[in-house]
Amino acid sequence: MAGRGTPATVLLTRQKVAHTVHSYEHDPRHTSFGLEAAEALGVPPEQVFKTLLAEVDGNLVVGIVPVSAQLDLKALAAAVGGKRAKMADVTAAERATGYVAGGISPLGQRKRLPTVLDSSASALPTLFCSAGRRGLEIELSPADLTRILGAKLAPIAGP
């Protein structure tokens, strides 16, 4: 990738973590960014993960789930020892992460937030997540993602 990269790719390079950056032409009419990435890259949707922000008991928490699933807010709250969860306001999510909705990467966020990765990731050799902008994905091992983020693995994906 030309130039400096995104905060996510810079972080992985600086920490010498094996990863591959994949780019594709983002279609502005496509509203399901994760499914668009899976289709464009020819990858099963269960291997492409979306980064979602929720408010658990008033605090922002990151939930990372396959694009083919929904975030189970109750399970996310339980995973971080909270009681009530709701999706975070888009503006608050963008402000906390430094990324634009649809391109929020779990890596290189402005603020380090408690993070939970859906346990389905542990069965995969690699997963894809946003590299920090629409049309750009990072492929890396679930173990590396978990370690770098200090993330917890828990079953947080719902139907």
Short mmCIF file of the C-alpha atoms (twelve columns), coordinates in Angstrom:
data_MODEL
# 
_entry.id   MODEL 
# 
loop_
_atom_site.group_PDB 
_atom_site.id 
_atom_site.type_symbol 
_atom_site.label_atom_id 
_atom_site.label_alt_id 
_atom_site.label_comp_id 
_atom_site.label_asym_id 
_atom_site.label_seq_id 
_atom_site.Cartn_x 
_atom_site.Cartn_y 
_atom_site.Cartn_z 
_atom_site.pdbx_PDB_model_num 
ATOM 1   C CA . MET A 1   0.000   0.000   0.000  1 
ATOM 2   C CA . ALA A 2   1.383   3.373   -0.956 1 
ATOM 3   C CA . GLY A 3   2.078   5.973   1.685  1 
ATOM 4   C CA . ARG A 4   1.833   5.548   5.412  1 
ATOM 5   C CA . GLY A 5   -1.233  3.327   5.527  1 
ATOM 6   C CA . THR A 6   -4.047  3.440   8.039  1 
ATOM 7   C CA . PRO A 7   -3.549  3.412   11.825 1 
ATOM 8   C CA . ALA A 8   -4.475  -0.306  11.688 1 
ATOM 9   C CA . THR A 9   -1.860  -1.264  9.093  1 
ATOM 10  C CA . VAL A 10  0.773   0.946   10.727 1 
ATOM 11  C CA . LEU A 11  0.149   -0.788  14.077 1 
ATOM 12  C CA . LEU A 12  0.508   -4.282  12.577 1 
ATOM 13  C CA . THR A 13  3.678   -3.331  10.695 1 
ATOM 14  C CA . ARG A 14  5.198   -1.701  13.770 1 
ATOM 15  C CA . GLN A 15  4.442   -4.797  15.869 1 
ATOM 16  C CA . LYS A 16  5.784   -7.077  13.094 1 
ATOM 17  C CA . VAL A 17  2.537   -9.049  12.902 1 
ATOM 18  C CA . ALA A 18  2.047   -11.195 9.790  1 
ATOM 19  C CA . HIS A 19  -0.884  -9.813  7.820  1 
ATOM 20  C CA . THR A 20  -2.082  -9.220  4.279  1 
ATOM 21  C CA . VAL A 21  -3.909  -6.103  3.129  1 
ATOM 22  C CA . HIS A 22  -6.647  -6.667  0.540  1 
ATOM 23  C CA . SER A 23  -8.296  -3.814  -1.319 1 
ATOM 24  C CA . TYR A 24  -11.384 -3.749  -3.484 1 
ATOM 25  C CA . GLU A 25  -13.481 -1.108  -5.168 1 
ATOM 26  C CA . HIS A 26  -16.122 0.007   -2.659 1 
ATOM 27  C CA . ASP A 27  -19.521 0.634   -4.223 1 
ATOM 28  C CA . PRO A 28  -21.115 3.626   -2.416 1 
ATOM 29  C CA . ARG A 29  -24.569 2.140   -3.086 1 
ATOM 30  C CA . HIS A 30  -23.673 -0.976  -1.072 1 
ATOM 31  C CA . THR A 31  -24.812 -0.528  2.537  1 
ATOM 32  C CA . SER A 32  -23.657 -3.848  3.995  1 
ATOM 33  C CA . PHE A 33  -19.940 -3.121  4.047  1 
ATOM 34  C CA . GLY A 34  -18.872 -6.501  5.430  1 
ATOM 35  C CA . LEU A 35  -20.923 -8.554  2.989  1 
ATOM 36  C CA . GLU A 36  -19.614 -6.369  0.177  1 
ATOM 37  C CA . ALA A 37  -16.044 -7.148  1.301  1 
ATOM 38  C CA . ALA A 38  -16.734 -10.894 1.423  1 
ATOM 39  C CA . GLU A 39  -18.249 -10.839 -2.084 1 
ATOM 40  C CA . ALA A 40  -15.525 -8.629  -3.560 1 
ATOM 41  C CA . LEU A 41  -12.705 -10.728 -2.083 1 
ATOM 42  C CA . GLY A 42  -14.362 -14.094 -2.750 1 
ATOM 43  C CA . VAL A 43  -14.223 -15.066 0.921  1 
ATOM 44  C CA . PRO A 44  -16.951 -16.840 2.942  1 
ATOM 45  C CA . PRO A 45  -18.907 -14.284 5.051  1 
ATOM 46  C CA . GLU A 46  -18.105 -16.360 8.175  1 
ATOM 47  C CA . GLN A 47  -14.427 -15.417 7.684  1 
ATOM 48  C CA . VAL A 48  -15.022 -11.657 7.340  1 
ATOM 49  C CA . PHE A 49  -15.626 -9.876  10.646 1 
ATOM 50  C CA . LYS A 50  -17.292 -6.541  11.343 1 
ATOM 51  C CA . THR A 51  -16.319 -4.223  14.155 1 
ATOM 52  C CA . LEU A 52  -19.281 -2.871  16.096 1 
ATOM 53  C CA . LEU A 53  -19.389 -0.524  19.049 1 
ATOM 54  C CA . ALA A 54  -21.895 -0.888  21.824 1 
ATOM 55  C CA . GLU A 55  -22.513 0.894   25.085 1 
ATOM 56  C CA . VAL A 56  -22.421 -1.495  28.030 1 
ATOM 57  C CA . ASP A 57  -23.598 0.106   31.262 1 
ATOM 58  C CA . GLY A 58  -22.633 3.504   29.802 1 
ATOM 59  C CA . ASN A 59  -19.141 2.495   28.577 1 
ATOM 60  C CA . LEU A 60  -18.088 1.845   24.987 1 
ATOM 61  C CA . VAL A 61  -17.161 -1.742  24.156 1 
ATOM 62  C CA . VAL A 62  -16.031 -3.238  20.843 1 
ATOM 63  C CA . GLY A 63  -17.702 -6.404  19.555 1 
ATOM 64  C CA . ILE A 64  -16.212 -8.227  16.556 1 
ATOM 65  C CA . VAL A 65  -18.534 -10.712 14.832 1 
ATOM 66  C CA . PRO A 66  -18.806 -12.401 11.417 1 
ATOM 67  C CA . VAL A 67  -20.558 -10.229 8.833  1 
ATOM 68  C CA . SER A 68  -23.071 -13.054 8.366  1 
ATOM 69  C CA . ALA A 69  -24.246 -12.662 11.987 1 
ATOM 70  C CA . GLN A 70  -25.673 -10.019 14.292 1 
ATOM 71  C CA . LEU A 71  -24.086 -8.831  17.527 1 
ATOM 72  C CA . ASP A 72  -25.857 -10.392 20.516 1 
ATOM 73  C CA . LEU A 73  -25.932 -7.405  22.877 1 
ATOM 74  C CA . LYS A 74  -26.878 -9.495  25.919 1 
ATOM 75  C CA . ALA A 75  -23.948 -11.864 25.299 1 
ATOM 76  C CA . LEU A 76  -21.573 -8.912  24.785 1 
ATOM 77  C CA . ALA A 77  -22.657 -7.338  28.082 1 
ATOM 78  C CA . ALA A 78  -22.171 -10.664 29.885 1 
ATOM 79  C CA . ALA A 79  -18.712 -11.122 28.308 1 
ATOM 80  C CA . VAL A 80  -17.485 -7.851  29.835 1 
ATOM 81  C CA . GLY A 81  -19.292 -8.304  33.148 1 
ATOM 82  C CA . GLY A 82  -21.989 -5.769  32.344 1 
ATOM 83  C CA . LYS A 83  -25.755 -5.838  32.611 1 
ATOM 84  C CA . ARG A 84  -27.253 -3.705  29.824 1 
ATOM 85  C CA . ALA A 85  -26.008 -3.073  26.315 1 
ATOM 86  C CA . LYS A 86  -27.214 -1.062  23.350 1 
ATOM 87  C CA . MET A 87  -25.606 -0.146  20.065 1 
ATOM 88  C CA . ALA A 88  -23.419 2.938   20.360 1 
ATOM 89  C CA . ASP A 89  -24.338 6.158   18.618 1 
ATOM 90  C CA . VAL A 90  -22.506 6.339   15.257 1 
ATOM 91  C CA . THR A 91  -20.981 9.723   16.103 1 
ATOM 92  C CA . ALA A 92  -19.658 8.401   19.437 1 
ATOM 93  C CA . ALA A 93  -18.241 5.313   17.694 1 
ATOM 94  C CA . GLU A 94  -16.475 7.423   15.064 1 
ATOM 95  C CA . ARG A 95  -15.135 9.832   17.686 1 
ATOM 96  C CA . ALA A 96  -13.796 7.053   19.940 1 
ATOM 97  C CA . THR A 97  -12.192 5.042   17.132 1 
ATOM 98  C CA . GLY A 98  -11.016 7.734   14.742 1 
ATOM 99  C CA . TYR A 99  -12.610 5.803   11.871 1 
ATOM 100 C CA . VAL A 100 -15.701 6.354   9.717  1 
ATOM 101 C CA . ALA A 101 -18.666 3.975   10.107 1 
ATOM 102 C CA . GLY A 102 -18.371 1.177   7.565  1 
ATOM 103 C CA . GLY A 103 -14.599 1.358   7.862  1 
ATOM 104 C CA . ILE A 104 -14.070 0.981   11.614 1 
ATOM 105 C CA . SER A 105 -11.116 -1.288  12.272 1 
ATOM 106 C CA . PRO A 106 -10.650 -3.014  15.609 1 
ATOM 107 C CA . LEU A 107 -6.951  -2.114  15.263 1 
ATOM 108 C CA . GLY A 108 -5.349  1.294   15.734 1 
ATOM 109 C CA . GLN A 109 -8.356  2.926   17.341 1 
ATOM 110 C CA . ARG A 110 -7.944  6.339   18.932 1 
ATOM 111 C CA . LYS A 111 -8.981  4.994   22.351 1 
ATOM 112 C CA . ARG A 112 -8.251  1.492   23.600 1 
ATOM 113 C CA . LEU A 113 -11.627 -0.006  24.443 1 
ATOM 114 C CA . PRO A 114 -12.589 -3.356  25.980 1 
ATOM 115 C CA . THR A 115 -12.908 -5.733  23.033 1 
ATOM 116 C CA . VAL A 116 -14.659 -9.072  22.560 1 
ATOM 117 C CA . LEU A 117 -14.075 -11.280 19.518 1 
ATOM 118 C CA . ASP A 118 -16.714 -13.863 18.674 1 
ATOM 119 C CA . SER A 119 -15.421 -17.317 19.613 1 
ATOM 120 C CA . SER A 120 -16.185 -18.646 16.090 1 
ATOM 121 C CA . ALA A 121 -12.972 -16.888 15.008 1 
ATOM 122 C CA . SER A 122 -10.803 -19.382 16.899 1 
ATOM 123 C CA . ALA A 123 -11.739 -22.147 14.409 1 
ATOM 124 C CA . LEU A 124 -10.418 -20.130 11.442 1 
ATOM 125 C CA . PRO A 125 -6.829  -20.126 10.113 1 
ATOM 126 C CA . THR A 126 -7.205  -16.423 9.253  1 
ATOM 127 C CA . LEU A 127 -9.935  -13.815 9.421  1 
ATOM 128 C CA . PHE A 128 -10.561 -10.562 7.625  1 
ATOM 129 C CA . CYS A 129 -11.429 -7.281  9.340  1 
ATOM 130 C CA . SER A 130 -11.505 -3.664  8.262  1 
ATOM 131 C CA . ALA A 131 -8.149  -2.007  7.705  1 
ATOM 132 C CA . GLY A 132 -9.643  1.365   8.582  1 
ATOM 133 C CA . ARG A 133 -11.452 2.481   5.483  1 
ATOM 134 C CA . ARG A 134 -14.159 1.203   3.176  1 
ATOM 135 C CA . GLY A 135 -12.656 -1.006  0.474  1 
ATOM 136 C CA . LEU A 136 -9.674  -2.124  2.555  1 
ATOM 137 C CA . GLU A 137 -9.456  -5.327  4.615  1 
ATOM 138 C CA . ILE A 138 -6.697  -6.921  6.703  1 
ATOM 139 C CA . GLU A 139 -6.234  -10.692 6.804  1 
ATOM 140 C CA . LEU A 140 -4.513  -12.034 9.913  1 
ATOM 141 C CA . SER A 141 -4.680  -14.895 12.375 1 
ATOM 142 C CA . PRO A 142 -7.396  -14.749 15.057 1 
ATOM 143 C CA . ALA A 143 -4.706  -15.426 17.682 1 
ATOM 144 C CA . ASP A 144 -2.699  -12.356 16.601 1 
ATOM 145 C CA . LEU A 145 -5.813  -10.158 16.545 1 
ATOM 146 C CA . THR A 146 -6.822  -11.345 20.023 1 
ATOM 147 C CA . ARG A 147 -3.315  -10.791 21.414 1 
ATOM 148 C CA . ILE A 148 -2.803  -7.306  19.940 1 
ATOM 149 C CA . LEU A 149 -6.204  -6.089  21.103 1 
ATOM 150 C CA . GLY A 150 -6.071  -7.802  24.494 1 
ATOM 151 C CA . ALA A 151 -9.469  -9.103  23.382 1 
ATOM 152 C CA . LYS A 152 -11.605 -11.677 25.069 1 
ATOM 153 C CA . LEU A 153 -13.053 -14.591 23.080 1 
ATOM 154 C CA . ALA A 154 -16.751 -15.211 23.757 1 
ATOM 155 C CA . PRO A 155 -19.844 -16.359 21.837 1 
ATOM 156 C CA . ILE A 156 -21.289 -12.920 21.013 1 
ATOM 157 C CA . ALA A 157 -22.712 -13.585 17.532 1 
ATOM 158 C CA . GLY A 158 -26.440 -14.083 17.191 1 
ATOM 159 C CA . PRO A 159 -28.551 -15.126 14.221 1 
# 
